């Protein structure tokens, strides 16, 4: 048995070792001395496949820090190499550029100081203008209030009678009689066909009707007692016939009165029409006479000669203007034109001054906005720096904690795998 074991061991040692390279993305390669079970039939490119390493957040952070440190070391080697840094650079040009930038910076500072002084002067002028404007408005309002207190009281207004609590006691009656001069033709209190005493008259008529009915009842009873119903009926018929006759006479009389009134109205209408026609004819004659006068008047039509036989102008016929009057009119027109030009120039000057003030105010507002933007930007940069510093401190603290409480895997740990044949 011992000899058999020795021979088997020698055969195993004589066989060439089969190695397989296991690549891990981001984690280095693992070398095995033999192909694992179940992977004998795989091709070499499958065995050399790359897989993603399972790294913890701390390991990723440590790997990124190492990569950046390596990049920084390479960059420093390039920067601190004086031979590579100074070749191809014109030192005089660089010095001239530095001097030019310094000069521009000083000039910009002087310009900023000058603009600040101009802005302060403009601000002072604007404040003075605003103060004078407020004082002017205050004086105007004060004068308006004083004028209102002196001349615009409630009792002095022309509509105080609408709000006067004693207006009904002070008011005059609508009518002091039939001869009141305030009540003219258009102010009559009783119109045609209107009955102002209708309600009272109706009440009196109803009362009288009741009395008549009671009287008739009483007379009917008396007649029945004395002569019987035949006599009452006969008297009633006679009364009815008498009443009908009176009503017919009254209707005929009213009709005659209406006809006579109609005739009078027609006569008056004819008279008014004739008067109107006469007035129209008279106005037409007057118009014709006036037109005839305008058409034949020598003064209006200038038919006569404006010169006398001796060559002098007829003063009664002359209607033109003298030379002095024409010169005076020309001087007035020139004065008006000059006044208008001066007013136009003053308006232009005022507009230019207003535009200048407006532009200065706009520039001031722009400078204020720029200053606000600079302050906000500086504040944001300070906050960002503070956040970055806090983040770095947090990362450093987390790194220390991880190094303190986490077992670090070294190369010796990974080298112990796959080293045996069993």
Secondary structure, DSSP 8 states (H G I E B T S, - for coil): -HHHHHHHHHHHHHS----EEEEEETTEEEEESS--TT-TTS-HHHHT-EEE----HHHHHHHHHHHHHHHHHHHHHHHT-HHHHHTT--HHHHHHHHHHHHHHHHHHHHHHHHHHHHHHHHHHHHHHHHHHHHHHHHHHHHHHHHHHHHH--TTTSTTHHHH-TTHHHHS--S-S-TT-TT--GGG-SS-TT--TTHHHHHHHHHHHHHHHHHHHHHHHHHHHHHT-HHHHHHHHHHHHHHHHHHHHHHHHHHHHHHHHHHHHHHHHHHHHHHHHHHHHHHHHHHHHHHHHHHHH-HHHHT-S-SB-TTS-B-TTT--S--HHHHHHHHHHHHHHHHHHHHHHHHHHHHHHHHHHHHHHHHHHHHHHHHHHHHHHHHHHHHHHHHHHHHHHHHHHHHHHHHHHHS----HHHHHTTT-S--
